[in-house]
Amino acid sequence: MNAAERLPYISEVQKEHKPVKALKNKEEIFPLRGKVKLYKFMDWDAFKGTLSKGLQFCEPSCWPDKFESRFYEADYSSVTHATEPLPRQLYACCLALEGNCEAAWKIYGKGSVCVRLTIRRSAFLNLLARHVVRGLMDAYEGKVIYLKKYILSNLHIPNIQGATKIHKALFNRATFSLDDFLSLLLLKRDDFEYEKEVRYFLVPHQKREQNKYCLSIEKDDWITLVEKITLVNPMSGKEVDSLTEMEECRKFIGENLPGIPVEIYDPNEDEEIKKNGHITIIP
């Protein structure tokens, strides 16, 4: 069964973390189970902001890639079978199942130290669950589906070759629900398939004014949530200063998050990079 036939995803209660719903198809076995590790990439300033404000969830309209935010900002007025007014306001946080992501190091390390958090999924879901039981919003977890750009550009149009099955799965049904809306926000161009992205959605019960929401992480949560922190700066070009800079970052983390292992990865010492000019090994 191909991706087009699997849509839309349906939310189901997760046995271990009931307040957080999993978006999945009834015919598939959801791949995120047990002691799965998730990875969050960010630049140094964003990481420091996480220490003080919490983990940031953004409305998809804030995503820098406007091609991805198109489904969030689309006009749903012609979808007369919608079960509620759409688009529905929500906040999203994107994590990855792939920790060895060369593109992420380069994007977030451009001009700054890049940080990779190795996160325990179970602890992350517990954090979300504790937040949800306060009664302010619902939480969903879904694995991104990667499709060709042509299909993503035309799936809202009936009878377009290659997109017909998705169109029927989403729009030719008796109802168009929040699950269907979230299904659209789990679609991404196959150019980014290497990321193996997982998206977490917070859907507030009442509309909020701000377009960003920070999920607070208490001191005790950090040691449970984050297994390891990796620092690297592949784009600085400062072969001498970059290591000194990262050592200062390591010291900062040690003072603020004692107990979490911190490793430094120096691409300038990687013989494979010197030879081929790209990162192939990430500890």
N, C-alpha and C positions, 0 to 999 in steps of 0.2 A: 504494500500500500504506500503510495507516494504522499508527499507533504500536502498536495492539493486535496487529497481525499481525506486527510486527517482533520482538517478544520471543520468546525471551530473547536477550540478547547472547551471543556466543561469543568467547572470548579467542583472539587471534591474535598471533603474533610480529610485531613491527614491524621492517621491514627495516633502518631506520637506527639503531634503539635496541633491539636484540634482547632485552636483559634486562627491558624494560618491555613488557608485553602490552597490546594494544588490545582493548577490548570492543566488538564490532561484530556486525552481522548479515551473513551471507554474501551477501545480495542487495544490500547498500548499499555505497556508496563512503564510507569514513570521512572526514569533512570536515576533520579536523585533519592537515594535511600541510604540509611546507615551513616557511617562515618565518612561522608563525602567532604572533601576540602574545596573551599571556594577561594577565589583570589580577587582582591580589590587593588587596582593600580591608581595612583594619584601622584601629583607633584608634592614637593615638600611643604609648600604653603597650605595646600589643601589638607595635608595630613595634620599639620599643627592646628588648623581650624577644627578638625575632627576631635582633637583632644579637648578643646574648650567648648565647642558648640554641639558636637555629636556627628553621627554619620548622616550625610546629606542626601535627601530624596528630593528630586526636582520634578516639576511638571514637565511632561515631554515637550512642551512648547519652548523650554529652555535648552533642549538638546541642540548642540552646535550644527549637527547634520539635519538640515531642514527636510531632507527626503524622509528621514525617520519620523519626524514629528507630523508629517502630513495627515496621518490617520487620526491623530489627536485633535488637529485643527480643522478637520474636514466638516463639510456641511451635511448633516444627517436629516435635514428637514423632509427629504423625500422618502425616508425610511419610515413609512406610516405604521409599520408593525412593531416599532420599538416599544419595549416594555416600560421605559422610563425616558425622561429627556436626555438627549445626548448632544454633544459629548459630555461625559461625566468627569468632573474634576478628580484628578488623582495625582499621586506622586510616585516616582519610580527610582529605583536604585539598581544599577547594572553591575553584576559581578561576573566572574569567568570561571569555567571549569579547567581552563588551560593556564597553568602558571608560567610556562616557558613561552611567553608571547613577545617576540622581538619588536613587533610594531608598538606594543604598549610601552615598552621601555623607551623607545625613541620618541613617542608622542609626549609622554609625561616627563621625560627626562630632558627635554629640550630647554636648555638654559637653567635647569634646576635639578636638584637631586630627585630621582624617581623613587617612589616607595611602593613596595608590594606587600600587602597584608595577606598572610595565609590564615584563612578564617575557617573555624569549625562550623559546618553547616548546622548541626544540631543546636549549638549554642546560639547561632544567629537566629534560628527559628524560635528558640526560647525567648530571645530578646524581643522579637516581633510579637510573640504571643502575649508577653507581659504588657506590651503596649496596647494591644488590641483589646484586652479584657477591661481596659479603662473605659471602653464604650464609645470612643471618639471616632473610630474608623475600622475598616476591615482590611485584612492583608491577604495577598495572593502571591504564589510562587509559580513561575512558568519558564520553561526552557525555550529559547528563541528558535524559530524555524527560519531557515535560510532559503530564499527563492531568488530566481533571476530577476534582474531589475525590470525587464520588460513585463513580467507577470505582475510585479508589485505596482507598476505604473498603470496597469489596465484592469486589475481585478474588480474594480468597482463598476466596470462596464460590461453589460451582458454580451455573451457570444463572442468574446475575444479569444482567439486561438491560444491555448496554453493557460488561460486564466478562468475558463468557463466553470470548471469543477469547484474552484474556490468561491467564485461568485455565487454559485448555486448553494454551496454549503453555508454561506454567510447570509445571503440576502433573499434567497427563494425559500424561506421557511416561514412558519406561522408567526414566529416572534423573532425579534432582534434584541438580545439581552445584554446585560453587562458582560457576561462571559464572552459573547461575540465581539464586543468592543475591545475587551482585553486581548482576544485572539489576534485582532489586527495590530495591537501594540507589541505582539510577540513576533512580528514578521520583520525580516531584515534582508538586505541584499547578500547574495552568496559570496560577494567579494570579502566579506568579513567572517566567513565560516570558521576560520582558524581560531577565533576567539572562544568558541563554545560558550556563548553567553547565557546567563540565567538572569531573569528580571524579577524584581520584587516590587509589588505595587501596594501602596497604601491608599485606600479609597475613603475619604472622610464622609461622615454621615451628613454633614452640613458644609456648604461652600465656605471656603476660606479666602481671605484676601491675598495672602502671600503666595508666591509661586515656588517657594522652596520650603521644605520641612526638614528639620534636623532631629534625628532619633538619638536621644541622649544615651550615652554609654557611661555608666558609673565606673569608678575606679575598679571595683571588684569584678565588673563585667569584662574589662579588658583582658585580664589574665585567663578568663574562661573562653572568651571569644576568639582571641588572636593567638595562634600557635607560634607564629614566627613573623618577624619583620625583616625584609630584605631591602637594602639600599644599593642603588647603582646610578651612575650618571654617564651614559654612553655618548651623549651628544655635546658634552662641554668642551672637549678638545684640550682641557687643561690636565695634562698627564701628571703634573706634580701636585697642583692645588686641589684637584678633585678628591683625591684620597684624604687630604687634610680636612676638606669640607665635610666629607662623609663621616670621618671620625668625630667631628664636632656634632654631627647629627646623631651618631650612635650614643655619644655622651648625653645628649639632650633626652633621648628616649630612655636611657638607663636611669636618669634622674626622675623622669615623669612616669615611666611605666616599668618599674623594677620587676624582674621576674619573667619578662618576655624576651626570648632570645633574639638578638639582632645580628644579622650577617651583612657583610659588605662584599659586593661583587664588583671587581674592577675589570672592565672589558679590555683595558689597555694591556693587561697581563695575559689575556687569552690568545694563545698562539693561533687558534682557528680564526679569530677576528683579524689578527694582523695579516693573515694569509688571504682571507676571503672578504674582509671588510664588513662582516655582519655578525650578529650574536647568534650562536648556535647552542651554547651551553649556559644554562642558568642554574645555580645551585638551589 
